């Protein structure tokens, strides 16, 4: 607690209490002073007792109530100011550390890049279970070295879902269903991925898919409210809602990696494992960006 702020407010509280409580002595007595030459004597004349009985109600002392309320208000302001200064200083340090550390986990997800993923010695790129193992270990090291103490609840949940997906993918005993670069580059774009996510969600969890389609977008009032709370807008578009539904715990638990699809199958089936993992990494980046934008406190 900042004593430089608390002490002045406590002094103000004492002054307010002293001013309001001044003259609080009983009004039952009056004083008269008579001039008697050089020997002036102050004579206190006590008013006669009231004729009311001992059980007569006494008037409410409003001055005492006002003194108490002002004192409590001044003390509350002092404590709140000191707490706010301490929190502002702490939040600023957390924000600076997040800027330095969050980039590392995003760099670790480079194998899931939509455009220009790192090629192999033959100039090609195809995600494997071993790549998922390396990503998972790098993310795990980052989490326990830096991220665990910086992430908000939303960011931590997104990280855990991403790590769980990588864990299952690294244990797949069949080749992952992923695109090969540069051969399949034309079929993997941001707009196409939105369609692939919606299609995969419908095939995996039709109930969640139907709910995502039926859910209306946020009203103007709700958009303002979510902005004030710094929450992700999950009701923006059907594609966005499908993406969040595909990254849910229920879908992750039932996802099966390595399900083969023929060459004539739709792209969302031929690339299903890549679309699934890329969506998890995308939602993790969204949560991390929300931490930076809103300065949500770590928990």
Secondary structure, 3 states (H helix, E strand, C coil): CCHHHHHHHHHHHHHHHHHHHCCCCCCCEEEEEECCCCCCEEEEEECCCCCCCCCCCCCCCHHHHHHHHHHHHHHHHHHHHHHHHHHHHHHHHHHHHHHHHHHHHHHHCHHHCCCCCCCCCCCCECCCHHHHHHHHHHHHHHHHHCHHHCCCHHHHHHHHHHHHHHHHHHCCCCCCCCCCECCCHHHCCHHHHHHHHHHHHHHHCHHHHHHHHHCCCCCHHHHHHHHHHCCCCCCCCHHHHHHHHHCCHHHHHHCCCCCCCCCCCCHHHHCHHHHHHHHHHHHHHHHHHHHHHHCCCCC
